[in-house]
Amino acid sequence: MSEWPFATRRRFLRDGLTILSAGWTAPTFLTRTAEALGAPKRDADARVLVVLQLAGGNDGLNTVIPYRDDAYYRARPRLAIARKDALRVTDDVGLHPRAEGLKRLYDDGLLAIVQGVGYPNHDRSHFRSTDIWESADPAQRMHNGWLGRYFDCTCKGADRPDPRSAIALTAEAPLSLLGERFSPVSFGTPDQLQWQPGRVSQSARDAFERLNAAPSTEPSSAASAPLSTLEYLQRTAMDARLSAREIQEAAGGGGRRGLDGRRGGGRGMLSQQLAMVARMIASGLPTTVYYVSLGGFDTHAGQDGRHAQLIQELGEALSSFMDDLKERRQSHRVLLMTFSEFGRRVAENASQGTDHGAAAPMFLVGESVRAGMHGRHPSLVQLDQGDLKWGIDFRSVYAEVLSGWLGTDARRILGMKFPSGRLLRANAARGRQS
C-alpha cells in the first residue's frame, strides 16, 4: 500500500508548501467543492501594520536636515540643502524641500520622526545590515524575521499560522516575515500571485505534484488512508485556491489595471503599491502586516537629483495613502513604519554622492502616533569613524510596535526588553496580547 498521503501531510507541515502558484492547476476534485468553502470572519477594527523598506540606505541627513548646524554645511559643500529651502519642522531641523507630502503629514499630526536610529557595531554591507534589521539581531544569531517570529507566536498547538496574515508586494518574501513556521504571501502583481514560502524543499514540491496529479476520483492508494489525512490535504489545497482568488480580487485584479491607485494622486510605483494595500485593507482580508519597498537609495554618485526624486515620491505616496485610507474609513486601523538598512556618511564624496554610513531617521505614520520629533539629532562633530553615532536602538522602535500596536509581548519576540520611546498614543496600547 502506498504511503504517499502520510508523506504528503508531513511535507506540508514541515515545509509549508502552499498551493497558490498561478502556473499550477488545482486538481479537479478541488474544483468541484472549492466554492462551498466560506470566507473566515473578519474583525472590522483589526489593526494593520504596513512596513516600508527604503532600500539602498537612505541619506538621513538630507531627509531630516540640521539646517542650523554649520558642521553640516562644512561636510557637504555641494550636497547640503540650503537653510532657506529646508521645510522647517523645529527650530533646528527641517525636511527636504521636495518632502512636501511628509510635511503635510507632520502638520496634520500623523507623522512621528525618530532621529538617530541604529544598532551597536554597525555593518556597512547592504546584505548584512538588511538581515540585521529584518531579523532584529545585530549579532546575527537568528535566521528568521522579527515579524515571522511574531506570527510563529500566534500559533495554537499544531495549527500553522494563516499565510494570509502577511502579504509582501515583493518578488520574494522578505526575511522580516519568515518564521520557523510562518511564511507570507508574496507577489509582484496580482496576476502573478504566488506564495513565496522561502525554504521549500524539492520533496515538498514533489509532494505537491503528486497531489495535483491525482485523478478526479479518489485513487485506491488514497482511499485506504485514514479519512482525516485526505480531508486535511483537500482542505489545505482548497483554502489555498480560494485565498489566491480572494487576494487577487481584493488587490484589484491583475496587470497594470491592478496597480492603478484609487485616488490617482501618486505618480510612482510606491503610490501604486500603497493604493493596492489600501484596497486590500478595505476589502477585509485577514491580513495583519503588509510589506512594500521603495528602492534606489544607494546614492554613491549624483545624489542630488536622484535623492530629491525619491523623497518626493515617498512623501506623495505616504500622503496619498493616508488620504485613501481616510476616504475608505480605515485610517484608524493602520500604522505605517519605514526603515532603511543604514544612513549615509556625514561627508560627501568626490562623486557628488554619499557612501554607506550608520544612523538614520525612521518614520511612523498614522492616527495613533505621537506626532513630532523623537530623540536627539546625532552630533555632526562627535562621529564614529566618519559616521553618525546612533542614539536609539532600532529594536526599541520594533518593541513599541509589537507591544503598543500588535499587542504582543515584545520581549518574547526580540529576546530582551527595550525602553519605550513613547512613539504611540496611550490609547494605542490596548491591543490584544498574544
N, C-alpha and C positions, 0 to 999 in steps of 0.2 A: 504494500500500500504506500502510495506517495505521501511524503511528509510536507509537501510544499505549502499548504495553508499555515502550518505552525511556523515554518521558517519565515514565511512572508510576514506574519504578525511580528515576530521577533525583530525582523529587519525594519519594519515600520517604526516600532518602538525605539529601537536603538539609533537609527539614522535620521528619522524624521522626514523621510521622503514623502512629499505631498503631491497628489495628482492634480496639477494645475497647469502644466505647460500647454500653451495653445497649440503646439505642434503634435501633442499626443492625443489620441482619440479615446474617449471613455468607452469601456466595454458596453455591449448592448444591454446586458442585464441591469446596468445602472441607468441607461436612458429611459427604460420603461417606468422606473419608480422615482427618479430624481425629483420630479415635480411635486411628489407627495410630501416632501420634507418641508417643514415650516421654518421661517427665519427665527433666530433667537430673540427673546425680549430685550429691548434696549432701554437704558436709562437716559431719559431726555436731558438730564443735567450732569451726566458723567463728565469728568474732567478730561481734557486732552492736552498733551504736551507736544509741541512742534519743535524739533531740533533742526537748526540750520547751521550747516558747516560752511565756513568761509575758507575754502580750500586753497592752500598755497602759502599761507602765512600773511595775514592782513597787517598792514603798516598802521599800528595803533596810534603812532604819533601824528600822522597826517589824517587820522579819523577823529580822534579826540585831541584837539590841538592846544598845547600850553602856550597860548599866544602872548602871554606876558613874560615869558621866560626867555631872556636873551641867549641862554645856552642853546636853546632850540634853533635859533637863527644862526648862531655860530657853527653849529654842527651841520646845518643844511642850507648853505648859501643859495643853492639853486632850487631845492625841493620844498623849502619851508613855505607854508601858507601865510600870506601877508596878514598882519594884525587886522587890518581894515576889512579883510574878506571873510575871516572866520565868523561862523554863526554862533554868537555868544550865548552860552548857557549859564555860566557863572562869571565872576569877576576874573577868574584865572584861566578858564578853558572854554573852548568853543568847538563846534563841529565843522567838518569840511564844508566849504561853500556850496558844494553840489549835494550835500546831505540834507536837502530841504524836507524830504519825507521823514527823516529821523527827527528833524527839528519840530515838525508838526506833531509827531507822536510825543516828544518831550513836553511841548507846550500844552498838549491835551492830557497830560498826566498818565501816559500809557507806556513810558519808556524809562527803564532803570539802566544806568550806565555803571558797570562795575570796573573800577580802574585797577591797573597793575596786577592782573591775574596771571599766575604762572604756577610753577612747581619746583621743588628742590632739584638741583643738579640737572638743569635743563639740557635738552638734546636738540641740536640744530638740524638733525636729519628729518626730512618730511615724513618718512615711513615710521621711524621710531617714535617721533613726537606725536604723530597722529594716533599710533597704537596706544601711547600713554594716555592721551586724552580720552580715547574711546574705551579703554579698559579701566580707566581711573586708577592706574597703578604705575607710579613713576619707577618702581623697582622692576617692573615688567615680569612679575612672577605669575600674574593671572593671564590666561589665554582666552578669556571671554569678555564680553562687554558689560559695562555697568548697568545698562538697561536690560540687556539679556539676563543678567543675574536677578534684576527686579522681577522680570516675568517668570523666571525659574521659581522664585519665592511665592508666586501666586498659585502655584500648582497645589492641588489637594490629592494626597495619596498618589496613586498610579496615573492620575489624569495628566495629560500633556497640556501645556498652555495652548490656547487657540492662536494659531499663527496670524490671524487677522487682528490680533491685539496690537500689532505694529506693522506699519506699511512704510517702506522706503521707496522714494521715487528716484531710484538709482539702479544702474545696470546690475550691480552686485550688492548683496546685503552688507551693510557696514558692520564692522566689528562691534560697535556700540550696542547693536540689537541682538547679537548672537550670545546665547547662553549655553549651558550644558544640555538643557532640554528644550530650549526655545529657539526657533528660527522664524524670522519675519517673512511677510510677503514683500517682494521686491520686484519692481518693474519700471521700465523707462517710459513707455506709453501704454495706454490701456489695451490696445490691440496686440501687444506683445506680452500680455500678462503671463508671468510665470513666477513660481516661488523659488527663491534662491536659498536653499536650506543650508548652505555652507558646506560642511564636510560630509558630503554624501558619498557613500562607498559604491563601488561597482556592483557589489552584491545586492544593495538596495535597489539600484536601477534594474538589475536583472529580475528582482522580485516583482517590481512594477510591471515589467514587460510580460512576465508570466501571468500575472493577474489580468493585465489588459488584453492578453491573447485568449483568455477564457471564452468558450462559446456561450451563446445566449442561454442555453440550458446548462444546469449545473453539471460539471464533469463528475464521473464516478469517483475519482480520487478525492474531490472536494466534498461529495455527498456523504462520504463516510467520516468526515471530520466532525468534531463537535460543532453544534449549531452556533455557539457563541463565537467561535473563531471566524466562521464565514460571515456572520452578521457584523462582526467588528470590521472586517475588510470592506464589506459592502458599504457600511455606514461611513467609513473613512473616505472612501472614494466618492460617494455621493455628496458628502458635505463639501469636499474639495471642488467638485464640479459646480455646485451651487454657489460656492464662495467666489469662484472665478467670475461667474456671470454677474453676481451681486456687486463685486468691486468694480467691474467694467462699467456697469450701469451707473454706479454712484460717482465714478470718476468722470463720466461724461462721454462714454463711448470710446472710440479708437481714433488713431491718426491725428492729424492736426486739429480736427474739429474738437477732439477731446482735450486739447491743451489750450483752447481759447478761454480767456478769462471772462467771467460773467460781466464784470463792470467795464472791461476794456481799458482800464486806466494804466496798466503796466505795459511796458514795451519790451521787456526782456524775458528770457526763459524762466527766471526765478518768479516773476509775476505770474506766468502761466502755470508753473508748478503749484504755487500757493493758491491760485484760483481753483485748481483741481482739488487741493487739500480742503479748501473751504466747502466745495461741493460734497466731498466725501463726509466731512464732519456733519453737514446739514442733512445728509441722507440717512443718518442713524446707524452707520456701520459700527460694530462693536470694537472700535479701534481706540486705543489709549495714546499711542505715540505715532507721530508721523515724522519722517526724516527727509530733508531736502538739502541740496548742496548748491553753492554758487562758487565756481572755480575761477582761476585767473589771477590770484593774489600773489603769485611768486614774481614780484616786480623787481628783478635784478637790474633791468635796464629800461630807460624811457618810462619811468614810473608815472610821471606827472599826469599825462592824458589818460593812461590806462586805469590808474587808481581812481581818478575822478569819475570815470565812466562806471566803474564797479560800485563806488559809493553811491552814486546817483541811482543806479539800478537797485541796490539794496534798499535805500530809503523809499523809493517809489513802490517797490514790491511790498515792503512791510506796511506802509501806509495804506495801500490799496487792499491788502489782506485784512487789516483791521476794519476798514470800511465795509468790505464784503461780509465779514462775519457779523458786524453790527446790523447790516441790512437783513441778514438771514436770522437774526436774533440768536446768534451762537457765541457772541464775543465774550460773554461771562464765563464760558466753559473753557477758554483756550489760554494757555501760556506758551509763548514762543521764547526760545533761548538760542543764542548764537554762540559758536566757538570757532576758533582758528588754531591750528597746531602750534603756532608761535607768532610773536610780533617780528619787527624788523630791527636792525641795528640802529643806533641813535644817529651815527654819522652817515651821510650819503656816500655812495661810492663814485668811482670815476666814470661810470656809465650812466650817470643821472638816474640811478636807482638806489635800492637799499638791499642789503644782504640779510640772511637769516639771523634773527635775534631771539628775544626771550619774552618778557612780559608784554601783555596787550590787554585792551578792554574786552569785556563781554557785554552783551545787551540782553535784557529781559524785557519782553513786550507783552502787555495785557492789562486788563482792568484790575487785576489783583496785585500788581506790582506796587512797591513803594517807589514812585517815580522820583527821579533826580539822580544825583551823583553819589556813588558809594565807594568808600576807600579813598586814599590819597593818591594823587598823580605821582608816579615814580620820579625820583630825582634824576635830572639830566647831567648832574655833576658827579654824584657818587654812583659809579657804574660797576658792573661786574664784567670785566674783560670787554668793555665796549657795549655791553647790553644793559637795558633797564633791569633793576632789581625788582623782583615780584614782591608784592605785599599781601596778596590774598591767594591762598591755595585754591586752585580750581575745584578741588573736591569739596570745599566749603559751599560753593555755589551748587554743586550737584546735591549735596546733603540737604540743602534747603528746598531744592526742587523735589527731592524724594520724600522728605518728611512733610513739608508745608504744602505741596501741591498734589503729589501722588498718594500721600497718606500712608507711607510705609516707614519701617524702621531703617533709617539711612545707615546706621552703624552695621546692620546686618548685611547690607549691600556693599559698603565701602570698606568694611573691616576695622574701622576705628571711628571715633567721634570727632567731628569738626565743629568749630564755632559757627554760630549763626551770624549772618551779615544783615539780618532783618531786611531782606530784599522783598518779602511779600507782606501784604497787609495781614493784620491779625485774623481776619475772618477767612483768610485763605487756608489757615491751618486746620480746618475742620474736616480734612479728607479722611477717608476710612483707613484704618490700619490693616495691613495685610499680614 
